[in-house]
């Protein structure tokens, strides 16, 4: 999917181990800007009641987005 400068592409395939853990390849972690100990938010998308997509997002990018979405609502409530 391409929209101007925004792109969505398959980055890599990873294998889940027996404990349910995956490893993000070093190059992807570098491009993603996440360091050891960094926090990543996982968002899911459902289609017909079944999770069809997982999205990884740096947790520090999530805060402004949530604040932007919920901030106006909270001002109306308070």
C-alpha positions in Angstrom: 0.0 0.0 0.0 1.5 3.3 -1.0 0.0 6.8 -0.3 2.4 9.6 -1.1 5.3 9.1 1.3 3.5 6.6 3.5 4.2 2.9 2.7 3.2 -0.4 4.1 5.4 -3.4 3.2 6.4 -6.8 4.5 9.6 -6.3 6.4 10.6 -9.8 7.5 9.2 -13.1 8.5 10.0 -14.3 12.1 9.5 -17.6 13.8 7.8 -17.8 17.2 9.7 -20.0 19.7 8.1 -22.6 22.0 7.6 -19.9 24.7 5.7 -17.7 22.3 8.5 -15.2 21.8 9.8 -13.6 18.6 13.0 -11.8 17.8 13.0 -8.6 15.7 16.1 -8.6 13.5 18.8 -6.1 14.4 18.4 -4.0 11.2 14.6 -3.7 11.8 15.2 -2.7 15.5 17.6 -0.1 14.3 15.3 1.3 11.7 12.4 1.2 14.2 14.4 3.1 16.7 13.9 0.7 19.6 16.8 -0.1 22.0 17.2 -3.0 24.4 14.7 -2.4 27.2 12.6 -0.1 25.0 8.8 -0.5 25.1 6.7 -1.5 22.1 2.9 -1.3 22.0 1.1 -4.1 20.1 -2.2 -3.2 18.5 -4.5 -5.7 16.9 -7.0 -5.5 14.1 -10.0 -7.8 13.8 -12.0 -9.0 10.9 -15.2 -11.0 11.5 -14.2 -11.5 15.1 -10.8 -12.9 14.3 -7.5 -11.1 14.8 -6.1 -10.6 11.3 -3.3 -8.1 11.9 -0.9 -7.1 14.7 0.8 -3.7 14.5 3.9 -2.8 16.5 4.4 0.8 17.6 7.0 2.5 19.7 5.3 3.2 23.0 6.6 6.8 23.1 4.7 7.4 19.8 1.5 6.0 21.3 1.2 8.6 24.1 0.7 11.6 21.9 -1.8 9.7 19.7 -3.9 8.6 22.6 -3.7 12.1 24.2 -4.8 13.6 20.8 -7.8 11.2 20.6 -8.9 11.2 24.2 -7.9 14.8 25.2 -10.9 16.5 23.6 -13.3 13.9 25.0 -11.9 14.3 28.5 -12.3 18.1 28.3 -16.0 17.6 27.6 -16.4 15.2 30.5 -14.6 17.3 33.0 
